[in-house]
Amino acid sequence: MSDPIYKRVLLKASGEALMGRQGFGIDVEVADRIASDIAEAVNMGVEVGVVVGGGNIFRGVAVASKGGDRVTGDHMGMLGTVINALALATSLRKLGIDTVVLSAIAMPEICESFSQRATLYHLSIGRVVIFAGGTGNPFFTTDSAAALRAAEMGAQAIFKGTQVDGIYSADPKKVPDATRFDHLTHSQVLEKGLAVMDVAAVALARENAIPIIVFSIHEKGGFAQILTGGGYKTVVSDN
């Protein structure tokens, strides 16, 4: 396999990706398969940070939509991301990959607390760093957390693992003739209103000149293929 194009990356995986075909929770086989893709990247010499969502456990907006307090709902969603982070870390450790979970919310009995200094240290000694708890603030998505952590760790690219193999003009599962894009700029994503990552995440990535690479999280080995310049993906960059 060719040498990787990127040496330090941030992988964003949705909580739904961990469900597999279940309606809720974590499919261990899926978590193991995603972990094997990350392990493949690590064994190529790539430094990897991971942000995982919590939608398979709980969505904070669900509380607000039924008249509840959004802040409390978002805090509950953050706890869901911690559960997912611990599960993914377990799958990585089964493969012999040294991994640490850093949480934006202090819970020292369960995992370490996030700091940029700790992040850079763990990456420098070859550990996979899984970021839990989102940004630690309500009203911000885990997409925004991914862009923020990517900037803080000096990532050369954000890999957004989705249900499809790139960015389309509409949901290809609902619109069979939707247009697939190979390359877009950050501004085009914002102007077209494409549902890749939320507006704040795309804007933050643009400000820090971080490319966003959108690919299918379900394609085994796809992460490593794209790291070496192959595979199916859409690249969002301004060059």
Buried (B, 14 or more C-beta within 10 A) or exposed (E): EEEBBBBBBBBBBBBBBBBBEEEEBBBBEBBBBBBBBBBBBBEBEBBBBBBBBBBBBBBBBEBBEEEEEBBEBBBBBBBBBBBBBBBBBBBBEBBEBEBBBBBBBEBEEBBBBBEEEBBBEBBEEEBBBBBBBBBBBBEBBBBBBBBBBBBBBBBBBBBBBBEBBBBBEEEBEEEEEBEEBEEBBBEBBBEEEBEBBBEBBBBBBBEBEBBBBBBBBBBEEBBBBBBBEEBBBBBBBEE
